[in-house]
């Protein structure tokens, strides 16, 4: 029932963070907890609420991961500002999500598993205390050091320097956070481990899930559609890419990886062997193109028309050829992904053709036509991005800012596909 994923996710969240340094990333922990909660959310309303809040927390931790990737290009003030913002947002979303989950899980376990009163009464306040302390530990040392450094005052021998203050506060906050974290983790394991080891309890949950969810075809269809639409829109985020020190910050080959995952977990709608093959090819070529782009940027990224520089022609030709192949494969993958959405639309819009009322059928048919047009529009935007991306790469020696067209088109493409997938996902929910 996913309880092991929840425990592993909590262990990852237990690891303290400092500034924007987050290893292992909280995003991984939150995703694991979402995987672990996915089945239990259908069996308890509190866990369903926790699942929804944890989805919001996933976006916060993803933003934190992006900020960490940009760590080297941020100044001290921006690091502190982003760390504070992330810490506040994590508290806003993670604390309610976890407390709702613990309340829901306690309700499921009570009467089936021996749950001690000490754990059930203490785990929610300890969760709030730990994550607030964790957020403070990540930002306070640097913030205090900056305030101390910029404040007026006389210099004396052996005075406390900003760096000494930062180190002292970092050690103190980390020590407190580790103590609270260990206590919190003990409570978490104390609540979940006995239930995970109780085979009868787990079997009863699986039986409920089988009878209440798996056998409900409409609910499973809605879930498959929602998963594919979510992953489809998320896979396009890497196309909102920027160049930092000549390197594209978000590697576009990640599109292939994310959509491969969607193709594996969405069952009947996305189990297309040709789509899988094209996505695998796109990913392989994309990795090669991204690697060659790094080589190009390191050697010629700051040069204008470097045609006479030794080694330019073979490297540039490799980048251009790989980009052409990659974007051609991207266009094919986009076409096949759009075909999947058409299948979904045909099955899920309105009443799926089961109603005998002619007026209702006409309304459903018009709705399908409308969504098919939106899918076609999104597909065309993909083709436009593929063309712009190819031109942006080939134009680099002549016009360094060509990547801005790629960024603008990628942003538009993401927005269009998010709009389309949200529309289709909402239609699938209406089936219920």
C-alpha positions as CSV (number, residue, x, y, z in Angstrom):
1,X,0.0,0.0,0.0
2,X,3.0,2.3,-0.4
3,X,3.9,2.7,3.3
4,X,7.6,2.0,2.5
5,X,7.6,4.9,0.1
6,X,6.3,7.2,2.8
7,X,8.9,6.2,5.2
8,X,11.7,6.7,2.7
9,X,10.2,10.1,1.8
10,X,10.2,11.1,5.5
11,X,13.9,10.1,5.8
12,X,14.8,12.3,2.9
13,X,12.8,15.2,4.4
14,X,14.6,14.6,7.7
15,X,18.0,15.5,6.2
16,X,18.6,19.2,7.2
17,X,19.1,21.8,4.5
18,X,21.4,24.8,4.6
19,X,20.7,27.9,2.5
20,X,19.6,26.5,-0.9
21,X,21.8,23.4,-0.5
22,X,19.4,20.5,-0.5
23,X,21.1,17.0,-0.8
24,X,19.2,14.7,-1.3
25,X,16.6,17.0,-2.8
26,X,13.3,17.4,-0.9
27,X,11.6,17.0,-4.2
28,X,12.5,13.3,-4.4
29,X,11.1,12.8,-0.9
30,X,7.9,14.6,-1.6
31,X,7.4,12.6,-4.9
32,X,8.0,9.3,-3.0
33,X,5.4,10.4,-0.4
34,X,2.9,11.1,-3.1
35,X,3.5,7.7,-4.6
36,X,3.0,6.2,-1.1
37,X,-0.2,8.2,-0.4
38,X,-1.8,7.6,-3.8
39,X,-3.7,4.4,-2.8
40,X,-4.4,5.4,0.8
41,X,-5.9,8.7,-0.4
42,X,-8.9,6.7,-1.8
43,X,-9.6,5.2,1.5
44,X,-9.6,8.2,3.9
45,X,-10.7,11.8,3.4
46,X,-7.9,13.2,5.5
47,X,-5.2,11.4,3.5
48,X,-7.0,12.6,0.3
49,X,-6.6,16.2,1.6
50,X,-3.0,15.5,2.5
51,X,-2.4,14.2,-1.0
52,X,-3.7,17.3,-2.6
53,X,-1.6,19.5,-0.3
54,X,1.5,17.4,-1.0
55,X,1.1,18.0,-4.7
56,X,1.4,21.7,-4.0
57,X,4.4,21.0,-1.8
58,X,6.0,19.1,-4.8
59,X,6.0,22.3,-6.9
60,X,7.6,24.2,-4.0
61,X,10.4,21.7,-3.6
62,X,10.8,21.5,-7.4
63,X,11.3,25.3,-7.3
64,X,13.8,24.8,-4.5
65,X,15.7,22.3,-6.7
66,X,15.8,24.8,-9.6
67,X,17.1,27.5,-7.2
68,X,19.8,25.1,-6.0
69,X,20.8,24.4,-9.6
70,X,21.2,28.2,-10.0
71,X,23.2,28.5,-6.8
72,X,26.5,29.5,-8.5
73,X,25.0,32.5,-10.3
74,X,23.0,34.0,-7.4
75,X,24.4,36.7,-5.1
76,X,24.3,36.4,-1.3
77,X,21.2,38.6,-0.9
78,X,19.3,36.6,-3.5
79,X,20.3,33.3,-1.9
80,X,18.9,34.5,1.5
81,X,15.7,35.9,-0.1
82,X,15.0,32.7,-2.0
83,X,15.9,30.5,1.0
84,X,13.5,32.4,3.2
85,X,10.7,32.2,0.5
86,X,11.2,28.5,0.1
87,X,11.3,27.9,3.8
88,X,8.0,29.7,4.4
89,X,6.3,28.0,1.5
90,X,7.5,24.6,2.7
91,X,6.0,25.2,6.1
92,X,2.8,26.4,4.5
93,X,2.3,23.3,2.4
94,X,4.3,20.5,4.1
95,X,3.1,20.9,7.6
96,X,-0.6,20.7,6.8
97,X,0.0,17.9,4.3
98,X,1.9,15.8,6.9
99,X,-0.4,16.5,9.8
100,X,-3.5,15.6,7.7
101,X,-1.8,12.4,6.6
102,X,-0.9,11.4,10.1
103,X,-4.5,12.1,11.3
104,X,-5.9,10.1,8.4
105,X,-3.5,7.2,8.9
106,X,-4.2,7.1,12.7
107,X,-7.9,6.8,11.9
108,X,-7.2,3.9,9.5
109,X,-4.9,2.1,12.0
110,X,-7.0,2.7,15.1
111,X,-8.7,-0.6,16.0
112,X,-6.5,-2.6,13.7
113,X,-3.0,-1.8,14.8
114,X,-1.6,-1.1,18.3
115,X,-1.1,2.7,18.1
116,X,0.1,4.4,21.3
117,X,-1.5,7.5,22.6
118,X,1.9,9.2,23.0
119,X,2.6,8.9,19.3
120,X,-0.8,10.0,18.0
121,X,-1.0,13.0,20.3
122,X,2.6,14.1,19.8
123,X,3.4,13.6,16.1
124,X,1.4,16.5,14.7
125,X,2.8,19.3,17.0
126,X,6.3,17.8,16.6
127,X,5.9,17.9,12.8
128,X,5.2,21.7,12.9
129,X,8.1,22.3,15.3
130,X,10.6,20.4,13.3
131,X,9.8,21.9,9.9
132,X,9.8,25.5,11.3
133,X,13.1,24.8,13.0
134,X,14.4,23.3,9.7
135,X,13.4,26.4,7.7
136,X,15.0,28.7,10.3
137,X,18.2,26.6,10.3
138,X,18.5,27.1,6.5
139,X,18.3,30.9,6.5
140,X,19.2,32.3,9.9
141,X,23.0,31.8,10.0
142,X,23.5,33.6,6.7
143,X,20.9,36.3,7.4
144,X,22.4,37.1,10.8
145,X,26.0,37.2,9.4
146,X,24.9,39.7,6.7
147,X,23.1,41.9,9.2
148,X,26.1,41.8,11.5
149,X,28.5,42.6,8.6
150,X,26.5,45.6,7.4
151,X,25.7,47.1,10.8
152,X,27.8,50.0,12.0
153,X,30.2,49.5,14.9
154,X,33.8,49.8,16.0
155,X,36.4,47.1,15.3
156,X,38.1,45.5,18.3
157,X,40.7,42.8,18.7
158,X,39.4,39.2,18.5
159,X,35.9,40.6,17.8
160,X,33.2,38.2,16.5
161,X,33.5,38.3,12.7
162,X,30.5,37.7,10.4
163,X,32.0,34.4,9.3
164,X,32.5,33.2,12.9
165,X,28.9,34.2,13.7
166,X,27.7,32.3,10.7
167,X,29.6,29.2,11.6
168,X,28.5,29.3,15.3
169,X,24.8,29.8,14.3
170,X,25.0,27.1,11.7
171,X,26.4,24.6,14.1
172,X,23.8,25.5,16.8
173,X,20.8,25.5,14.4
174,X,21.9,22.2,12.8
175,X,22.3,20.5,16.2
176,X,18.8,21.6,17.3
177,X,17.4,20.6,13.9
178,X,19.0,17.2,14.0
179,X,17.7,16.5,17.5
180,X,14.2,17.5,16.6
181,X,14.5,15.6,13.3
182,X,15.5,12.4,15.0
183,X,12.6,12.7,17.4
184,X,10.2,13.4,14.6
185,X,11.5,10.4,12.6
186,X,11.1,8.1,15.6
187,X,7.5,9.2,15.9
188,X,6.9,8.6,12.2
189,X,8.4,5.1,12.3
190,X,6.5,4.4,15.5
191,X,3.2,5.2,13.8
192,X,3.8,3.6,10.4
193,X,6.2,0.6,11.0
194,X,3.8,-1.4,13.2
195,X,1.0,-1.0,10.6
196,X,3.4,-1.9,7.7
197,X,4.4,-5.1,9.5
198,X,0.8,-6.1,10.3
199,X,-0.1,-8.4,7.4
200,X,-3.8,-8.6,8.3
201,X,-4.1,-4.8,8.3
202,X,-2.3,-4.4,5.0
203,X,-4.4,-7.1,3.5
204,X,-7.6,-5.4,4.7
205,X,-6.5,-2.1,3.1
206,X,-5.6,-3.9,-0.2
207,X,-9.0,-5.6,-0.2
208,X,-10.8,-2.3,0.3
209,X,-8.7,-0.7,-2.5
210,X,-9.6,-3.5,-4.8
211,X,-13.3,-3.4,-4.1
212,X,-13.7,0.4,-3.9
213,X,-11.2,1.6,-6.5
214,X,-9.8,-1.0,-8.9
215,X,-13.2,-2.4,-9.8
216,X,-14.5,1.2,-10.5
217,X,-13.7,1.5,-14.2
218,X,-14.8,5.2,-14.4
219,X,-12.6,6.2,-11.5
220,X,-9.6,4.3,-12.9
221,X,-10.1,5.9,-16.4
222,X,-10.2,9.3,-14.8
223,X,-7.0,8.5,-12.9
224,X,-5.1,7.2,-15.9
225,X,-6.1,10.3,-17.9
226,X,-5.1,12.6,-15.1
227,X,-1.7,11.0,-14.7
228,X,-1.0,11.2,-18.5
229,X,-2.1,14.8,-18.7
230,X,-0.1,15.8,-15.7
231,X,3.1,14.2,-17.0
232,X,2.5,15.4,-20.5
233,X,2.4,19.0,-19.3
234,X,5.3,18.5,-16.9
235,X,7.4,17.0,-19.6
236,X,7.3,20.3,-21.5
237,X,8.8,22.4,-18.6
238,X,12.4,21.8,-19.8
239,X,11.6,23.6,-23.0
240,X,11.3,26.8,-21.0
241,X,15.0,26.9,-21.1
242,X,17.6,29.6,-20.5
243,X,21.3,29.9,-21.2
244,X,23.5,30.4,-18.2
245,X,27.2,30.9,-19.0
246,X,26.6,29.6,-22.5
247,X,24.9,26.4,-21.3
248,X,21.2,25.7,-21.6
249,X,20.0,25.5,-18.0
250,X,17.2,22.9,-18.5
251,X,18.1,20.0,-20.7
252,X,15.3,19.3,-23.2
253,X,16.0,15.5,-23.3
254,X,14.2,15.3,-20.0
255,X,11.0,15.6,-22.1
256,X,11.6,12.1,-23.3
257,X,12.3,10.6,-19.9
258,X,9.1,12.1,-18.3
259,X,6.9,11.1,-21.2
260,X,8.4,7.6,-21.1
261,X,7.2,7.4,-17.5
262,X,3.8,8.5,-18.6
263,X,3.8,5.8,-21.3
264,X,4.6,3.1,-18.8
265,X,2.1,4.0,-16.0
266,X,-0.9,5.2,-18.0
267,X,-1.7,1.7,-19.2
268,X,-4.0,1.3,-22.2
269,X,-4.0,4.9,-23.4
270,X,-0.2,5.3,-23.7
271,X,1.1,1.8,-24.3
272,X,2.3,2.6,-27.8
273,X,5.5,0.7,-28.7
274,X,6.3,3.2,-31.5
275,X,5.9,6.1,-29.1
276,X,8.2,4.4,-26.6
277,X,10.8,3.8,-29.4
278,X,10.7,7.4,-30.6
279,X,10.9,8.7,-27.0
280,X,13.9,6.5,-26.3
281,X,15.6,7.7,-29.5
282,X,14.7,11.4,-28.7
283,X,16.3,11.0,-25.2
284,X,19.5,9.4,-26.5
285,X,19.9,12.0,-29.3
286,X,19.0,14.8,-26.8
287,X,21.7,13.7,-24.4
288,X,24.2,13.7,-27.2
289,X,23.1,17.1,-28.4
290,X,23.2,18.6,-24.9
291,X,26.7,17.2,-24.3
292,X,27.9,18.6,-27.6
293,X,26.3,22.0,-26.8
294,X,28.3,22.1,-23.6
295,X,31.5,21.4,-25.6
296,X,30.5,24.1,-28.1
297,X,29.7,26.7,-25.3
298,X,33.0,26.1,-23.5
299,X,35.0,26.6,-26.7
300,X,33.0,29.1,-28.8
301,X,30.2,30.3,-26.5
302,X,31.7,33.8,-26.1
303,X,32.8,34.3,-29.7
304,X,31.0,36.0,-32.6
305,X,31.3,34.2,-35.9
306,X,34.1,31.9,-34.8
307,X,34.4,30.3,-38.2
308,X,38.2,30.6,-38.3
309,X,38.8,29.1,-34.9
310,X,40.4,25.7,-34.9
311,X,38.0,22.9,-34.3
312,X,34.9,25.0,-34.9
313,X,33.5,23.2,-38.0
314,X,33.3,19.6,-36.7
315,X,31.9,20.7,-33.3
316,X,29.3,23.1,-34.8
317,X,28.3,20.6,-37.5
318,X,27.8,17.9,-34.8
319,X,25.6,20.2,-32.7
320,X,23.6,21.3,-35.7
321,X,23.1,17.8,-37.0
322,X,22.1,16.4,-33.6
323,X,19.7,19.4,-33.0
324,X,18.0,18.7,-36.4
325,X,17.5,15.0,-35.5
326,X,16.4,15.7,-32.0
327,X,13.8,18.3,-33.0
328,X,12.5,16.0,-35.8
329,X,12.1,13.2,-33.3
330,X,10.4,15.7,-30.9
331,X,7.9,16.6,-33.6
332,X,7.1,12.9,-34.2
333,X,6.7,12.3,-30.4
334,X,4.4,15.4,-30.2
335,X,2.2,13.9,-32.9
336,X,2.0,10.6,-31.2
337,X,1.3,12.2,-27.8
338,X,-1.5,14.2,-29.4
339,X,-2.9,11.0,-30.8
340,X,-3.0,9.6,-27.2
341,X,-5.0,12.7,-26.1
342,X,-7.4,12.1,-29.0
343,X,-8.1,8.6,-27.8
344,X,-8.6,9.8,-24.3
345,X,-11.0,12.5,-25.5
346,X,-13.0,10.0,-27.5
347,X,-13.5,7.8,-24.4
348,X,-14.0,10.4,-21.7
349,X,-15.8,13.5,-23.0
350,X,-19.4,13.8,-21.8
351,X,-21.1,10.5,-21.2
352,X,-18.8,8.5,-23.5
353,X,-21.6,7.8,-25.9
354,X,-23.7,5.7,-23.5
355,X,-26.6,8.1,-23.3
356,X,-29.5,7.4,-25.7
357,X,-30.6,11.1,-25.6
358,X,-29.9,12.5,-29.1
359,X,-29.5,16.1,-27.8
360,X,-26.9,14.9,-25.2
361,X,-25.0,13.0,-27.9
362,X,-24.9,16.1,-30.1
363,X,-23.6,18.2,-27.2
364,X,-20.9,15.6,-26.6
365,X,-20.0,15.4,-30.2
366,X,-19.5,19.2,-30.4
367,X,-17.5,19.1,-27.2
368,X,-15.2,16.5,-28.7
369,X,-14.8,18.5,-31.9
370,X,-13.8,21.5,-29.8
371,X,-11.2,19.6,-27.9
372,X,-9.9,17.9,-31.0
373,X,-9.3,21.4,-32.4
374,X,-7.4,22.4,-29.3
375,X,-5.2,19.3,-29.5
376,X,-4.5,20.1,-33.2
377,X,-3.5,23.6,-32.2
378,X,-1.2,22.4,-29.5
379,X,0.3,19.9,-31.9
380,X,1.0,22.7,-34.4
381,X,2.7,24.8,-31.7
382,X,4.9,21.8,-31.1
383,X,5.9,21.8,-34.7
384,X,6.6,25.5,-34.6
385,X,8.8,25.0,-31.5
386,X,10.8,22.2,-33.3
387,X,11.5,24.6,-36.2
388,X,12.4,27.5,-33.9
389,X,14.6,25.2,-31.8
390,X,16.5,24.0,-34.8
391,X,17.0,27.5,-36.2
392,X,18.1,28.8,-32.8
393,X,20.8,26.2,-32.5
394,X,22.1,26.7,-36.1
395,X,22.1,30.5,-35.7
396,X,24.2,30.6,-32.5
397,X,27.5,31.5,-34.3
398,X,25.7,34.5,-36.0
399,X,23.3,35.6,-33.4
400,X,24.0,34.6,-29.8
401,X,20.6,35.9,-28.5
402,X,18.8,33.4,-30.9
403,X,18.1,31.3,-27.8
404,X,15.6,33.9,-26.7
405,X,13.2,32.9,-29.5
406,X,13.5,29.3,-28.2
407,X,12.7,30.5,-24.7
408,X,9.6,32.5,-25.8
409,X,8.3,29.7,-28.1
410,X,8.9,27.1,-25.4
411,X,7.0,29.2,-22.8
412,X,4.0,29.5,-25.2
413,X,4.1,25.8,-26.0
414,X,4.0,24.9,-22.3
415,X,1.2,27.3,-21.6
416,X,-0.9,25.9,-24.6
417,X,-0.3,22.3,-23.6
418,X,-1.1,23.0,-20.0
419,X,-4.4,24.5,-21.1
420,X,-5.3,21.6,-23.3
421,X,-4.3,18.9,-20.8
422,X,-6.1,20.6,-18.0
423,X,-9.3,20.7,-20.2
424,X,-9.0,17.0,-21.0
425,X,-8.3,16.1,-17.4
426,X,-11.4,18.0,-16.3
427,X,-13.5,16.2,-18.8
428,X,-12.2,12.9,-17.5
429,X,-13.2,13.9,-13.9
430,X,-16.7,14.7,-15.2
431,X,-17.1,11.0,-16.1
432,X,-17.4,10.4,-12.4
